[in-house]
């Protein structure tokens, strides 16, 4: 296992080096890269992200389906034009009546049994309107409204998810840059210290082990720089791909990790807003409404269906000569026996129970997510405060230890440990500030309040 972990670690180091070299080359080959701010990154991501485009298309489709469902409230009108030729006795008899050319001699049995072929041109306009359709149109409209609302909810949720990811990746680049800068500063300090120790060793004032220890620490800090530069390359590639740019696009970031204190909202308020506004909860509520409508629709099949209809037609033996006719009526249809109806109603009720359970599960999930993210933000904020104090203390301790070492009152090991503690504390402060920003963004997303990125500047 240790061998596998070592191999994985070496692989990550190689990947970071390759990515860093790739970005150096991309920066050298690219033209002038424009500076990118967080609001600009957010606008670009929202404009280009394929998930946003897909959600918008779903909204358009849902709106079109709603219009189609509402059209059921209007009558259906069909126009037909037909020409028929034949000597079928029934066809000839009916066509002559439609054309208004039926005469007494047409009752001759010889004609009735073997009429000559006849051509009938007929134009007809037929209208049909459901006076009562067992609540089908109303059910379809309301379910289509739910579908349109679901599409809007999912589009808004996708927009907030993209904004949260933009914040994470943008400040991920900032974090990587600042970590790399901190690592380089540590290397410069370590180089100066190592040179001073080496000079004193060559003067015979120190033993060789002190010089070697300083060189080991310098090598350790240089490893941090290598890792940090690889992290910068990876972070920039991740941001570029989120913005739908080439992964090697040389992005120049304008901004720094926010250092102003972030106060988390009230926990009860956060939970209440998450339960009321979480996309999963609202989507589940729409599904419950669909199931309720389905139960009503299945029960309504026991009621009669009432349709009004009418036809206006004109028939003739020639295109220019027609005899008009019309028909109007009302049809009532009642299914006297449908053995499958009780089973369909029972299935609809079971689906409704399942939908209500899913809605309860969604509320519980939104609650625990809000609680988790609130405590994540609280812990990150407290950790940032602790890390800030730790940096101040580590720097003060390093100065004291350095003075003591210059006076010969302590060992090189203690001095090197103090310098390493400063670098570690600075890294932890950067990580804590980044975690605070990300935790705030995730909490706002969970409560449905991540409308823009202005509060993260």
N, C-alpha and C positions, 0 to 999 in steps of 0.2 A: 504493500500500500504506500509506504514511504517513497519507493521508487516511482510509482505512478504519480504521486503528488509532486515530486520533484520534476518529472517530465512535463506535467501540466503547467507548473510554474515557469519552466524554461520556454514552453510553447507560448505562454502569454507574453513573456518578455520579448521573444522574437517577433510576435504579432505586433506588439506596441512599437518596436523599432521599425518594422516595415511600414506600419501606418504613418509613423512620424516622418520617415523618409519620403513617403508618398505625398504627404502634405507639404513638405518643404519644396519638392519638385513642382507640385501644383501651384504653390505660391510664386515660384520663380517663373513658371511658364505663363501663368495667368496674367491678364492685363491688370489694371488697377481695380482692386476689390473695394466695393463701397461699404461704408460702415453700416452695421445693422443694429438697430435698437430693438428693445423688447416689443413695443407696440407695432413696429414695422414687421417683425417676425410673426407676430400674431395675425396681423392682417394678411400677410403672404400665405401663411398656413391655412387660414380659413378660406382663402380664395382658391387655393390649389389642391387642398387635401382631397383625395378621391372618396374618402368616407363621407365628407361633407357633401360632395357632389351626389353621391348615391342617396344620401338622406334627403336631399332636395328633390331628386327624381321620384323618390317614394312619396313625397308630399304631393307632387304634381299628379302622380298616378292615383293617389287616394282621393284627391279633389275631383278628378275626372270620373272615378267610380261613384262618387257621391252625386254628381250631376246625372249620371246614368240611372242611379237608383231613384232620384227625384222625378225623372221623366215618366215613371210608372203612374204618377198622378194624372197625367195627360192622356187623352184618348189616342188610340192607335188608328192611323188612317193609311190605307193601302189603295193604290191605283193600279189597275191591270188593263191590258189591251190584248185581246186574243182573237184569232181567226181559226175557225174549225170547219172542216169539210167532211161530209160522210152521208151514208144512207141508212144509218141505224134508225129504226122506226121511232124509238123514244126520242132520240136526238132531233130528228126532223120534226116530230110533233111539237116538242117543246120550243124549238127554234122558231117555228112558224108563229107560235103564240107570242114569243118574245118580240118578234119583228112586227106583230100586229097584222099578219097576212093570212090568218087562219079563216077559212070560209066553209060553208056548209058542205060543199062537195068533198072536203078533206075527210069527212066521216065515211067515205066509201071504203069498205073493207079491203078492196084491192090496193088502194093507196096506203091505208094504214099498215098493211102487212108488207108491202114492197114499194116504199116511196122512192122517188128519184133522189139522187144525191143533192145535198143542199150545202151552201156555204153560209156561215154565220159569223159576222164581225160583231164583237161585243166589247164595249168599254164599261168598266165598273169601278166605282169608288166605294170602298167598304170601310166603315168605322166601327170600332169596338171600344167600350169604356167599362171598366170594372166599378160597379156601384159599391160592391162589398167583396173584397178579395181575401177574406179571412185574415186580415191584418198583415198580409204579406208585404205590400208596398211600404207600410209604416215600419215594419220590422227591418226590411232591407235598407230603408233610408236611415234609420237610427243606427244600424250596424255599420253602415258606410260612414256615418258621422263619427262613430267610435274609431273606425279605421283611420279617418283623416286626423282625428285628435291624437291617435297613437303615433302616426307618422310625424306630427308636429312635436310631440313629446320626445320621440327618438332623435329628431333632428336637433332639438335644443340640447339634449343630453350629449349628442355627438359633438356639437359645437363646444360645450363645456369640457368634454374629454380632450379635445384637441387643444384648447387653451391651456389646460393643466399640463399637457405633454409639452407644449411650447415653453411654458415656464420652466419645467423640469430640464428640458434639453438646452434652453438658452442659458440658464444659470449653471447647467452642467458644464458648458464651455467656460463660463466665467470662473467656476470653481476650479476646473482643471488648469486654466491660465494662472490663477492666483496660487494654486499649489505648486505649479512649475516655477513661478517667480520666487516663492518662498524657498523651494528647494535650491534654486540657483543662488539665492542670497546666503543660504546655509553653506553651500559649497565655497563661495567667495570667502566667507568668514573662516571656514575650516582650512582653506588654502593659506590664508594669512597666518592662522595659528600654527599649521603644520610647518610653514617656512620658518617661523620664529623658533619653534621647538627644534627643527633641524639645525638652524644656525647655532643655537645654544649647545646642541649636542656636539657639533663640530668644534666649538670652543672649549669643549670638555666640561661644560657646566651641568650637563644632564647625561643620564645613561641612555644607551641606544634604545631600550625598551620604550622610553617615553616618545622618541621620534617615531618608532614603529606603530605605537598606539595611535598617534596623531594621524599617521598615514592610513591606518585601518578605518578610522572615523571618516576621513576624507573620502575614501573609497565608498563607504556606506552612503554618504551624502550624494556622491555622484550617481550611485545606483538609484537613489530617489529621483534625481533629475531625469534619468533615462525613463523610469516608470511614469513620471509625471508628464513628460513630453509625449509618450505613447497614449496616455489618457487624454491629452489635449486633442490628438489626432482622432481618436475614437469619438470623442464628444462632438467634434466639429462634423465628422461624417454623419453622426446620428442626427444632428440639427439640420444638416443639408438635405438629408433624405426626407425628414419631416416636411421640409419646405418644398419637396419635389424638385430639388436641384441635383446635379451630379454629386456623387459622394465626395469627390475631390475638390469641390468648389471652394476656393479660398475665402472663407467668411471672416470678416473683421468685426468683432463684437464691441459695441459701445455700452458700457454699464459695469457695475460692480455689485457684489453681494450686498443686499440691504443690511445696514447695521443698526437701523432704528429699531427699538424694541417692538415686538409684535404681541399684542394682548389677545388671548383667545376669547371668544364669545362665551356667554353663559352656556353650560352644558345642557341644561334642560331646554333652553331655546334652540340649541343646535339639533337636539334629538327631535323636537317637535317640528322644526322646519324640514329636516330630512324625511320624516315620516309623511309630511304633507306634500313635499315637493320632489321627492326622489322619483326618477323616471320609471324605475321598476315598479314602484307602488302605484303610480298613476296608470301605467300600462296594464297592470294586473286589475285595477279597478275597471278599466274599459273592457277587459276580457270578462269580468264578472257581469257587467251590463249586457254584453253579447249573449252570455249564457242565459240570463233572465229573459231576454227577448226571444231566445230560441225555445224556451219552455212555453211562453205565451203563444208563439207561432204554432207549436205542435198541438197545443190544446185547441187552438182556433180551427184546426182542420175538421173538428166535429160540427162546425157551424156551416150554414149554406153559403154558397158562392153566388153572387148576383152580378150579372153582366148585361149591359145594354149594347145593342148592336143596330146597325143600319146599313143599307146598301142602296146606292143610286147607280142605275145601269142604263145602257142604251145598246140595242141590238138591231142589226139590219143585214140584208143580203148584199149590200154595197157599202163602201166606206162612207159615202156622202149621205146615205139615207138610213136613219136610225129611228127606232121606236123606244122611248124611254120607259123606265119602270123604277119602282123603289120598294124597299122593304125595311121596316123597323120592328124592333121587338125587344123583349127582356127575357133573359134565360136565368133560371134558378136551378142550381145544381147542389144536391145534398148527397153525401156519401152515407148510405144507410148502413153499410157494414164494411168496416176496415179493421181487420183483426190485428194489424201491425201498429195501430195508433197507440194503444196502451204501452207497448214496448218502446215506441219512440218517445213518448212523454216521460217514461221512467228513465230512459237514457239521458234525456235532456236535463232532468232533475239531478241525476248523478253528476253530469258535467257541471251543473251549477254549483253543487257542493264542492267539487274539485276546484272550481275557479275561486270560490270563497276561501278555501284552504290555501290556495296559491297566493291570494291577496294577503292573507294573514302572514304567510311565510315571508312575503316581500316586505311587509311592515317590520317584521322582526329583524330581517337582514339589514334594512335601512337603519334601524335603531342601533344594532350592534356596530355597524360601520361608522355611524356618527360618534358613538362612544369611543370606539377604537381610535378614530382620527383625532378626536378632541384630545384624548390623552397623549396621542403621538405628538400633537402640536405643543401641548403643555410640557411634555418631557423634553422636546427639542428646544423650546424656549428656555427652560431651566438649564439645560445642558449648555446652551450658548452662553448664558450668564456665568456659569461655573467655568467654562472654557476661557472666557475673557479674563476672569480673575486668575486663572491658572497661567495664562500667558504673562500677565503682569508679574506674578510671583516667580515664574521660571526665569524671566529676564533679570529680575532683581537678584535671584539666587545665583544666576550665572555670573553677574557682575561681582558679587561677593566672593564666589569661589575663584574667579579669575584674579582678583586682588590678592587673595590668600595664596594662590599658586605662585604669583609673581614674587611674593615675599618668602616663598619656600615653606609655607605653613600647611600645605596639603599636597596631594599627589596629582599626577596627570590624569589618572583614572577618574578622579572626582570632577576635575575640570571638564573632561570629555563627556562624562555623564550629564553634567549641567548643561553643556551646549546641545547635546542630543535631546534633553528634556525641553529646551526652548523650541527646537524645531518640531518636536512631537506636539507640543502644546499649540503651536501655531496651526499645524495641520488639523488638529482636533477642533480648534475654533472655527476654521473654514468649513469643516464638515458639519459642525453644529449649526452654523448660520444657513448653510444650504439646506439641511434637513428642516429647519424652521420654515423656510420659504416653501418647500415642497409640501410639508404637512399643512400649512395654511391653504395652499392651492387645493389640495385634496379634500380638506374639510369644506371649503367653499363649494367645490364640485358636488360633494355629497349632499349638501343642503340646498343645492340649486341656485347658489348666489355668485357663481363665477361668471359674471357677465362680461368682464373686461380684465385687462392686466394693469390698470392704472395703480391699484393699491400695491403692486409689487415693484414699483420703480424706486 
